[in-house]
């Protein structure tokens, strides 16, 4: 009996095993895999009447099953087979590129602005430039992520890259537009630069493309509920939020003429928490936000108990990410085991005339000492003094080992090197964003931080010349994104105009080091990478300033005074001419006040086949279990250099990670999303390790600590992270 198969158009034909073998040979080509191993699986799934698409699905799944840490190349085979399947199933495969664009515009999948900037001839030219075979560089996990998370119903991976490039190109002048689009397409499709998730999902449609937002609430009902509305609008568009609560009055403070009437800050947190859950981005996922409270606020202990398993259930909020804002004086008091006083900002303003808004460093310390003295004299009711600041640190540590939170934000260091610290129009940097890498000046109801993110995939960067080129293009791409951002609120638009913050990050650092047969001990090389990115991004921003002018606050910035370039010059090794850059800035200005901020990239790194962000890999070969399914994931150069991935994140001490990140931070003008890990199965583990790491990070001039991971006794590491999805780059 001759077996029959059902083709994709529904017709039946005689089964031809040679076609399957050709398909398998194509998938195995250039991977080093033996096609006979996959051919041996054919008999297990062939049956009379089987659909050709089911044959391909079986080939893909059997290739995935063959993959292991010893044979990771089978994931590339599965990726090649999936790429072929995508091409065959594409509903518009017989249409021209221009027709695909017009079809998607009619379906409201693409912005109709494309037709205003590109003629039929332009689209034909760009369609001819698309290289569909670049999909064959992707693993199975990469293309699966693309299919399920980023692509619309009527597009392919390479089409999406080209249309993204065209959308950015809208902001270019007509003379240079087509070349810019081609350059951008090459950089995106070769995966030298990765756009953050909001770009990948919203750019082609015309929605919000910004990743990070930070809002501050003023101490009145109008501000509180206006910002709750902003939170809802930003969450609806997929933005990740930082929300500063430090100016709200504390529990027990007066309200009007009523003494002891104010409730805890946590009551407002609960409203924010429920708003983020309710506004679930069209059913895709719950919103994500970090709520920040200074360690001097009198509600800090309620705040720290907010997600623990004990305490008043009415004061719990489990869907936000707590963040503590920590000034230098607390760290000093903790080291010296001296008292620490918490207070209500409303009461100290009413009774002492001290307004803590916008204070940091020495100015805050002077105000704090006056407040502390007033508390000692009994002048303030809503305050308490702990005999030893370390007791508060111990409480934070207990919560950290239980929940991985709160984040630590070292507010004085963030403001000391804030390029816009002299701008009196805002209150300075108040807290970190959702993933602790992006922040800038904000002011309640006036300026809300907004930032566009993307990451250079170091594993695909050939050399430092290539890195310089990509850093410059990344700056221009993200700046085009600033211009295109569909602002959810007027205060984020005002911020964009005043500061024009972008955040160039990196992913694939571990891959790069493995490929070059070096490791994380090579801090000089790592510092060179980050200096190259900062320098060349700044050069490009100067070029943009020649065309479009400077950001509004340039005249009061550290770029104007030369403090930024002087700082980088003093930290550098002489490879880059920071004096030359400053001469250019003196002549033309600079267009973006902040340029670099490496984000976690947990989700986009899978699409990029890259190690996430700046961290060592958690595992060189693992199963990723997320909303896109369960997928095997292999480190990029595992076959070439398995030893290079032998030291995983859990094998690094926290101090080693801090040393490496501190080298990166020297040439990063904003922040870095840094995770620390503590393995309680290690016989040498002590709780003091976390205490020492916190102080060491502060002493090394880091600006924040993101997650604190803890591998509990008799358990293994599991990393599932929803927070960073909103702003992964």
N, C-alpha and C positions, 0 to 999 in steps of 0.2 A: 504494500500500500504506500502510495506517495503522500508524504505529509504536505499539508498546505499551511500557509501563513496568511494572515489578514493584514494588508497594507494600511497605511495611515488614511488613505482615501476610502477605505471600506472594501475595496476589491480584494479577491483572493488570488494567490499565485502559488506555484509549486515551491516548496522549501528548497533553498539553495545554500548549502553550508559554506560554499566558497565566499558568499557575500559576508557572512558573519566573520569568517576568518580574515577577510580584507579589513573589516571594521576593527577587529581586534588588533591586527597588525598596525593599522593607522594609530590607534590609541597607544600602543606600546612604543611607537617610533620615537627614538631619541631619549627614551627613559631608562634604557638598560634592562628592561624587564623582558622575560621570555614569554612570548605570546602563547606558547604551547601550554603553559600553566593555566592560562585563562581559557584556552580552547578545551581543556580537559573538563571544564565545568558545563559545557554546552548540553550534554546529554541529560543533565540534572533538571533542566527547565524547558527543553523543547517538547512541545506536544502539538497535536494536530489542531490547527485553527488559531494558534497563538498569534497575537498581534505583534507587528514589527516593533512597535514602541515598547512592548513588554520584553521583547528580546534585548533591546538596548538597555532597558532598566535592569535586567538581570546581569548583563555584562558589567554595568556600572557597579552594582552591589557586590558581585563576586570579586571585582577588582578591589573594592574597599575591604572586603573580608580578607583578602590576601595581604593587605598592608599590615606591617608591624614595625617596631622600632628598628629591627634588623633589615626590613625591606620597605622603607617608607615610599619608595618610588612608585608603588602601586597606587598611591593616592593621586599621583600625577596621571597615571593611566586612567583612573576613574574620572579625573578632571577632563582629560581629552575626550573620553567617551561622552561625558555630560555636555561638553561644548558641541560635539556633533549632534547630540540629541536636541540641544537648544536651537541649533541652526535648522534642523529638519522640522521641528515643531513650530517655528516662527510663522505666525499667521500671515505676515506681510512679506514673506521672502521673495515673492515675485514682483514686488513693487520697488520703484526707485527710492533712493534716500530722500529725495524731495517729497515724494508721495507719502513716505512713512511719516515725515514731519507734519505734513498737512493733515494726514489721517489722525495723528495724535492731537493736533490742535483742535480738530473737530470733536474729538472725544474729551477735550478739556484736560488731556494728560500733559500737554505742552502749552507754554505761554504763546499767545498769538503775537507777542512782540517780535518773535523771530522773523515774521514776514515783513516787519518794518525795516529790518537791518540786512536781510539776505535775499538776494534775487534767486530765481530758479537756476540761473547759471552758477551763482555762488554755491548753492546747495549741491548741484551736480559735481562741482569741483571738490567740495568737501566730502561728498559721498565717495568719490573715487579715492580720496586720501585715507579712508577708513581701512584699517588692517584687521580683518576679522580673525586672522590666524593668531593674533596675540592672545586670544582666549586660550590657546593651547599652552600658555605659560602658567595657567592657573591650576591649583589643586581642586579636588572634589569639594572640600569645605569652602574654598573661596567662591566657586561658582554657585554652590548651593546657597551661600549667604547672599550673593548678588540676586539670584532668582527670587528668593523668598523675602528679602528685606528692601532691596534698592530698586529693582526693575519694575516698570509698569507692565501692563498686559500686552502692549504692542511695541516692545522694543527688545533689542539685544544688548549685551554688555558693551560692545564697542560703539553701538549707536548712542547709548547713554553717555559715554565719554565724549563723543563728538558734540552732542547737543549741549552738554554742560560747558564745553569749551566755547561753543557758539554763544551761549548765554553770557559768559564772561566777556566775550568779544564785543558784545553790544556796547560796552563802555569804552571801547577803543575808537580812535579816529578812523575814518573810512580808509585812509591810505595804508594803515598798518594792520587793519582788522584781520584780514585773511591770514596773514603770516602769524599773528598772535594766536589765532584760533588753532592753526596747525601746530604751533609750538606747545600750546596748552594741551591739545589732544595727545601729542606724543608723550608729554610728561605724565598725564593722567593714565593713558592706556598702557604705558610701559611701567606704570606703578612706581615711578620715582617720587611722586607726591600724591598723598591721599587727602581727599576732601573729608571734612567731618560729616557725621550722619545727617544733620539738617540740610547741607548742600546736596548730598547724595539723594535724599528723598524729596526735597522741595524745590530745588533750583529750576528744574525743567518746567515745573508747573507754575512757578512764580510766587511761592509761599515764602515764609521766613527762612532765612539761611544762616542766621546767627545762632551760635551754640550756647553762649553763656550770658546770663543776666544776673545783676545784683541790685537789689532794692533795699532801701532803708526806710523804716517806719518812724514817723514822728509821733510824739506822745499826745495824740488827739484822735477822736473817733473818725473824723474826716480823712485823715492820713491813713489810718489803719485800714479802713474799708475801701478807700481808693486803691490802696496797694493790694488788698485781697483781690480786687477786680483785675489789677494788672497781672497778678500771679495767675489768675484764671486764663487771661488772654495769652500770656506767654506760654503757659503749659499747653494750651490748645494747639499752639504752633510748634510744639516739640522742643522748646528751649529749656535748658537746665537752669535752676534758680539758686541764688544765694540771697538770704533774707536776714538783714541785720536788725536785731531787736533791742539793742543796748540802750536806746533812748526812752524805752517804755518804763513807766513808773513800776515800782516793785510792790509786791503783796504787802498790804498793811498801810500803804500810803494813803493820803487824803484824796478825795475826789470832790471838787467844789468845796463846800463848807463841811463836808462829812469826813470826819476822821476815820482812819482804819477801814476805808471803804474799798480800796483797790484790791482786785484779785491778783493771782499769780500771772506772770508772763505766759505760763504754760496754757492758760485758757485761750490766749491768742494763738499760740502754737497749734492748738487743737483745731481751730478754724482754718488755719493755713494747711494743716495736715489733711483735713477732710476736703478742702478745695482741690488740692493736688490729686487726691484719689478720685474725686468726682469728675474733674476735667481730664479725661483719660485719653486725650489725643485721638479722638475718633474711634475709640475702642482698641487702639493699638497697644497702649500700656498706660499705667498710671503716671501722672506727672512726677517729677523728681526735684527735690529742693533740699538745701541745707539751711538750717536756722542757726544763727550765730548770736551768742550772748557773751559779753565780756566777763572775765573771771572776777571782776570787782562788783558785778551786779548782785544785789541782795537776794535774787531768786536763783542764784547759781546752783544751789544744792537741789532744789526742785528740778531744775533743768537737767542735772546729771542723773537724776533718778527717773527721768522721763521714759526711758526704754528698758529699765531693769525689770526683773520679775517680782519685785517687792514694792511696797508703798501704795499710795492712794490710786486706785484705778481711774479716778476722775482726772488725774494729772498725768495721764499716759498719752503718748503720741508716737506710734510705731512706724509711721510711713515717711517720716522726715529723717534727715541726717544731721544730728547735732554737731555744732562746731563751737569751740571755746576760743575767745579772742584774748590773747595773753600778752601783757606788756612786760618790758624788761624788769620792772621793779618787782613783779611777782616772782620771776625766776630767781632774782637776787634774794628775796625774802625766803624762798623755799630752800635755797642752798644754805642760807645762814640759820634756817629753822627759826625765823622770827615771826611775829604775829602778822596776820593778814586781815584787813578790814573790808567788808563788803557794804554797799550802800545803795540808796535809791537816787538815780540821777535827777528825778523831779524834785525830791526833797532838798538835795544840796543846792539846787538852783534857787528854790523858793526861800530857803533859810540862810544860805551862806552866800548867795549870789555867784556861785561857781557853776559855770556852764562847761560841761566836759565834752560837748560836741566839737569834734575836729581836733581834739588835743591828743598828742602822742609824744613819746620821748620825754625830754626834760620838762616841757610844759605840762604834760600829764602828771609827771612825778611830783612837781611842785603843787599842783592842785590836789593830788592824792594825799600828800602829807598834811595839807591844811584840813582836808576832810577827816583824815585819821585823827588829827588833834581835836577837831570838833566832836567826833564820836567819843573820844576819851573824856571830854568835858561834859558829856551828856546833852549836847545841843541837837542831836539827831535821834529820832525815834526808830526810823526804819533802817537799821544798820546792825551789824554784828561784827565782833572781832574774834577771830580764831587765834588761840594762843600760839599756834604753830602753823605756818602756811603749808607745811608738808602734809598735814592731815588732809587738806583739800586735794593735794596732788595724789595721795594714796587713794582717795575716793575716785578720782578720775581714772587712775590705773585699774582699780577693781572693775569699773564700768568698761574700760577698754578691753580687758581680758574676757569679759562676758559678751560684749557686743561688737568689738572692733572700732568703736566710736567712743568719744567724740573726736573730730578732727582738731588739730592744734594749729592756731594761726598766730604767728609771732608778729604782732601789729607794728611794733616799733621798727623792726628791721625792714618790713615791707614799706614803711613810709620813709625811712632814711634814704633809700635808693629809689624812691618813687620819682620818675621823671617829671611828674606834675605836682610835686609837693609844695611848690611856691604859689600855686593857683588858689587864691583866697575865695574864688567863686564856689568852691566845694569844701567838703569836710575832710578831704584826703581819703586814703584807703581805710575802710572800716572793717572789712572781713574778706574772706576768700569766697570763690565761687563754689559750685557744686563739687568740683573735683580738685580744687585747691591749686590751680595753676594760673588762673586768670582773674585779675582784679585791677581796679583803678579808682580814681576819684569818684565819689558819689555824694549826693546830698538828697535828703528826703524830698520827694515830690518835685525835684528840679532836675537832677541827673541820676539816671539809672544805668549802671554799667552794662555794656553790651560788647561782645567780641565775636569775631569770625575766626574759626580755627581750621587748621589743616596740618598734616604731618609729612615730613620728608621720610621716605622709606629707605633707610641707610643700606639695607641689604641689596638694593638695586642701584646704589650709587657707585660709580666706577672708581673715581678718584676725587681729589680735592678740587680740581677744575670743574668737574661735573657737579660737585656739591655746591660750589659757588654759583654756578649757572642756575641750578634748581632753586637755591635759596632766593636768588633775585626774582625768578619767575614766580615763586611761591608768594613773595611779597606783593607782586603786582596782581596775581590772581585773587588773593584775599582782599586786597584793597578794592578790586572791582566788586567783590562781594559786599564790602562796606557800602559802596555806592548803590548796590541793588537790594540791600536788606529791606524787607517789607516790615517796617517797624510796628510792633504791637502797641506802642504807646509813645506819646510825645516826649516823655523824659528820656527814653532810650534814643530817640532821634536827636535830641539836644546833646546827649553824651557823644554820639557818633560824630557830630559836627565839631564838638569841642576837642575831642581827644583822638578820634579815629584809631582805636586800638585794634590790632590784629594779633593773632597768636600762632606763629609758626612753631610747630613742635617736631618731634622725631618719633619714629618707630623703627624696629629692626636693629637697634643698637647691638643686641646680643648676636644677631645674625652677622652683622658687619664684622664684629670682633672674631667670630668663629671662622668666617670666610678668610679673614686676614691672618688666621692662626695666632691670634693674640687673645687677651682676656681683659677682665675688668680692672686688673691691676695696672693696666697701661693708662693711667690717668692723664698723662701728658697728651697722648693721642686723643683721648676723649675731650679734653679741654680744647685741643686744636679744632676738633669737629664743631664744637659749639661756638668758638670764636669766629670760625669761618662763616657760620650761618648768621650770627649777629651782624658781623661786619658787612657782608654782602646784602643782607636784607636792608640794612641802613643805607647802603649805597643806592639801592633801587628806590628806596623811599625818597631819597634826595632827587633822583631823576623824576619821580612822580611829582614832587614839589615844583620842579621847573615847569611842569605842564599845568598843574592844578592848584598850586599854592600850598601853604602849610596848614596844619591843624590850628583851630582857633586859639588855643592856649599856648602856642609855640613861644610867644614873647616872654612868658613867665616860666618856661620849662628849663630843665637841666640840659636839654639839647642846645638851647640858645646860649646858655652860659658856658658851655663846653665841659660841664661836670661829667656828663655821661661818657663822652669820648676819652676824657682824662682818666676816668675810673677804669675803663676797659684797657686803655694803654698800659696803665700801671699793673694790671692783672695779666697782661699778655706777655708773649715771649719775643715780640719784635717782628713777627711774620706779617703783621697787617699794619698799614700806615694810618693810624687813627688820627694823626695830625692832618693828613691830607683830607680825610673824611670831614674833619671839623672845618677846614677851610671851605669845603663845598657847602657845608651847613651854614657857615657865616654868609655865604653868597646867596644861596638859594633856599635855605631852610630845610625842613624835613616834613614829610606829609603825615607820618604816623607817629604818635607819641610813644607807643609800645608795640613791639614787633615779635617777641618770642615768648612762648609759654607752652612747654610740652605737656600735653594732656595724656590721660591713661590709654586711649585707643584700644580698649579691650575688644570691641566688636569689629571696628574697621580693620584691625590688624589681621583678623582671620581672613577677611576678603583680600587683604594685601599679601597673604602668606608670609607674615612677618611676626617677629617677637613683639610683644606689646610694649609700646612706649620706650622708656629708658631702662626698664627693669630687666634683670635676668629672667629667663623663662622659669615658669613654675614646674614644667616638665617638658622634656624634649619631644615626647610623643604621648598624646593623651586623647581622651574623648571629650569633646565639648558638648555640653548638654544645655541648650538654650531654646528660645522660642522658635528658632529655625530648624530644630531637630537635634538628634544625637549624631555627631560627626567626629571622625578621627582626624586629628590634626598633628602634623609633623613639623618640627623645626626645619627651617629653610635649607640649611647645609648639613643636615644630620648625617647623610651618607658620606659626604666629603670629609667631615671632621666631627665624628661622634664625641671625641674627648672634649671638644670645644663647648659642648653643651652639658658636660658632666657635672659642673658645679651649678646647680639650680638655685632658685631664690632661697629656698629653705636652708641651703648650706652656707649662705652668706650670713655673717653676723650683721646686726643692725648698724653697728659702727662702720663696717666695711661699706655698706650701702650709702651711709651718710657721707663718708669720705668721697665716694665717687660722685654723688649728687652735688656735693659742695663745689667740685671742680666744674660741673656743668653750670651751676648757679652763678659762677663768676662772670659768665658771658650770656646770661639770660636776663633780659631786662624786666621780666615779670616774675612768674613763679614756675615751679616744677611739681607735678603730681608725683609724690613719693610715698610708697608703701613700705612699711617695715613688717618683718615677720619674726615670730618667736615660737620655737618648737619646744613645747613642754615635755616631749619625749626625750629630749636631750638631757642626759644625766647632769650636765653642768648648768642647766637652766636655773635662773633665779629671777624672782620678780624685780629685783634691783636692776636687771638688765634693761628693762623698759625705762625705769627711772633714769639710768645713765644715758640711754639713747635720746631721751627727750632733751636732757640738758646738753648733750653733745651736739644735737642738731641745732639747738639755739646758739651754742658757742661757735659753730661753723657758719653762722650767718645764713642759715636756711630760713625760709619765710613761713613754712608750714609743714605739717605732717598729715598726710591723707590717711588712708586706712592703717590700722594696727592689726595685722593678722596674727592669730594665735592658733597653733596646732595643738589641740588639747591631748592630754594623755590617752594613749591607746586608740588614737584616731589618726586619719591621714588628712592631707590637705584637700579641701574642696573650695574652689573659688567660683562663686556666682555673684555677679555684680550688676545691679540694675542702675546704680547711681550714675555711672559714667556713660551710659548709653546715650544720654541726651547730648553730651558734649564731647564724645570721643572723636579724635581727629585722625 
